[in-house]
Amino acid sequence: MKVSDKIFVYPTDTVWGIGSSIYSKAGYNKILEIKNVSSSRHMSIMFSSIHEFQQAFTLPTWLDKNWAKKFFALESTIAIPLKHSRITIPPWITQESKFVAVRCLEYDCIQHITQEVAAPITTTSLNKSGAPPIICYEKAAQFIKQHKFTLHLVPSRTVVPSGLASSIVALEEDRQQQNIKFIRLGAYAKEIEALMKIKQKL
């Protein structure tokens, strides 16, 4: 199947994002150029449903649908060891890392994009390197007008980015330990810690 190289701009729970099919090297390179960042930058990948996320990885039993829904609702990302992936993750996504950073937002705008490209998408903030992240529709539309690349705007009537810092946690490489640890503390770090304690009781 032909890989789509289209680049999309869309709202997330925290900021406006930019992404393309994870299988599009051209899309990945264009996004790096747009953001004016290094060619060796790794990116997170986005799923539009918990089911697709769970199908894509071999996960510990505690990371079930209910736990995942609560976790991703807390403006959070989980880094999963590549060796647990059931799908092909292109090397440009992770670079030299043994982990892939994963997000999942069951939003209409994200579902529209993943259905169009028939794949998860890369996701990163819509801004030039060093510039503040974009958190409103008007500035996202302005960013698109100012850029030479064709960027496809996918708005949502229901998604309003919070502008808050997100949390990142990592799933330990040894799944038998069933441990996760913080890489970055975001606005809902305390809530995520509480959710982690619930996991430990399972």
C-alpha positions in Angstrom: 0.0 0.0 0.0 1.3 3.5 -0.9 2.5 5.5 2.1 0.9 9.0 2.5 3.4 11.8 2.8 0.7 14.4 3.9 1.5 16.5 6.9 -1.3 17.3 9.3 -1.8 20.0 12.0 -4.2 19.2 14.8 -5.1 20.0 18.4 -4.1 17.6 21.2 -4.8 17.6 24.9 -1.9 19.9 25.7 -0.9 21.9 22.5 -1.4 21.9 18.8 0.6 19.2 17.1 2.1 18.3 13.7 2.5 14.8 12.3 2.4 12.4 9.5 2.2 8.7 8.9 4.9 6.9 10.9 5.9 5.2 7.7 6.6 8.4 5.8 10.3 9.3 5.9 9.5 12.3 3.7 6.9 13.5 6.1 9.3 13.0 9.0 12.0 15.0 7.3 9.6 17.8 6.3 8.4 18.1 9.9 12.0 18.4 11.1 12.6 21.1 8.5 9.5 23.0 9.5 10.5 22.9 13.2 14.1 23.7 12.4 15.5 20.8 14.5 18.1 18.1 14.1 17.8 15.3 11.6 18.5 12.8 14.4 15.4 13.8 16.6 13.2 11.0 17.7 9.4 11.4 17.7 6.5 10.1 19.6 3.8 8.1 17.8 0.1 8.7 18.2 -2.8 6.1 18.2 -6.4 7.1 17.9 -7.9 4.2 19.9 -6.9 2.2 23.0 -7.6 -1.0 21.1 -5.1 -0.1 18.3 -2.5 0.8 20.9 -2.9 -2.5 22.7 -2.8 -4.5 19.5 0.5 -2.8 18.6 2.4 -3.9 21.6 2.9 -6.9 23.9 1.9 -5.3 27.2 1.8 -6.4 30.8 -1.6 -7.6 32.0 -2.1 -4.6 34.3 -2.0 -2.2 31.4 -5.5 -3.1 30.3 -8.1 -0.9 28.6 -9.3 0.8 31.8 -5.8 1.6 33.1 -4.7 2.9 29.7 -7.8 5.2 29.3 -7.1 6.7 32.7 -3.4 7.1 32.0 -3.7 8.8 28.6 -6.5 11.1 30.0 -3.8 12.6 32.2 -2.0 14.3 29.4 0.7 11.6 29.4 3.1 9.6 27.2 4.5 6.1 27.8 7.8 5.0 26.5 7.7 1.3 25.6 10.7 -1.0 24.8 10.9 -1.5 21.0 11.3 -5.2 21.5 7.6 -5.4 22.7 6.3 -3.8 19.5 4.1 -6.0 17.3 4.1 -3.5 14.5 7.1 -2.2 12.5 8.5 1.0 14.0 10.7 2.7 11.3 14.2 3.5 12.6 13.9 7.2 11.9 11.2 7.4 14.6 13.3 6.2 17.5 16.8 6.9 16.2 19.2 5.1 18.5 16.7 4.7 21.4 15.5 1.2 22.5 12.2 2.8 23.4 9.3 4.3 21.4 7.3 7.1 23.0 3.5 6.5 22.6 0.4 8.6 23.0 -3.2 7.8 22.5 -6.0 10.3 22.1 -9.4 9.1 21.0 -10.3 12.4 19.4 -12.3 12.9 16.2 -9.4 14.9 14.6 -6.8 12.2 15.4 -9.2 9.4 14.2 -9.7 11.3 10.9 -5.9 11.4 10.3 -5.1 7.9 11.3 -7.9 6.6 9.1 -6.7 8.6 6.1 -3.1 7.4 6.3 -4.1 3.9 7.6 -1.4 4.0 10.3 -0.4 5.7 13.6 1.1 9.1 13.1 4.2 10.8 14.4 3.3 13.6 16.8 5.3 16.7 18.0 4.4 20.2 18.9 3.6 22.7 16.2 6.2 25.4 16.6 9.7 26.4 15.5 12.5 25.1 17.8 12.8 27.5 20.7 9.5 29.1 20.2 6.5 28.7 22.6 4.1 25.9 21.7 0.9 26.9 20.0 -2.3 26.4 22.0 -5.0 28.1 20.0 -6.6 27.6 16.5 -5.9 31.1 15.3 -2.1 30.8 15.8 -2.1 27.3 14.3 -3.8 28.7 11.2 -1.4 31.6 11.0 1.6 29.1 11.3 0.2 27.2 8.3 -0.2 30.4 6.2 3.4 31.4 6.9 4.9 28.1 5.8 5.9 27.0 2.3 4.9 23.4 2.8 1.4 22.3 2.3 0.0 21.5 5.8 -3.4 20.0 6.2 -5.4 21.5 9.1 -7.6 19.1 11.0 -9.5 21.1 13.6 -11.9 19.8 16.3 -15.0 21.4 17.8 -14.4 19.6 21.1 -10.7 19.6 21.7 -9.2 22.6 23.5 -5.5 22.2 24.3 -4.7 22.9 28.0 -1.3 24.5 27.5 0.0 22.4 30.4 3.2 20.4 30.5 2.7 16.7 29.8 4.2 13.8 31.7 6.4 11.0 30.3 6.9 7.6 31.9 8.9 4.6 30.8 7.9 1.0 30.9 10.9 -1.0 32.2 12.6 -3.2 29.6 12.0 -6.2 31.8 8.2 -6.7 31.6 8.2 -9.2 34.4 9.1 -6.4 36.8 6.0 -4.5 35.7 7.6 -1.2 36.7 7.2 2.2 35.2 9.2 5.3 36.1 8.9 9.0 35.4 11.1 10.6 32.7 9.3 14.0 32.9 6.9 15.3 35.5 4.0 17.1 34.0 0.9 18.9 35.4 -0.8 15.6 36.4 2.2 13.8 37.8 0.5 13.3 41.2 -2.5 11.8 39.5 -0.3 9.5 37.5 1.6 8.5 40.6 -1.8 7.5 42.2 -2.6 5.5 39.1 0.7 3.7 39.3 0.0 2.7 42.9 -3.3 1.2 41.7 -1.4 -0.8 39.1 1.0 -2.1 41.8 -2.0 -3.5 43.8 -3.2 -5.5 40.8 
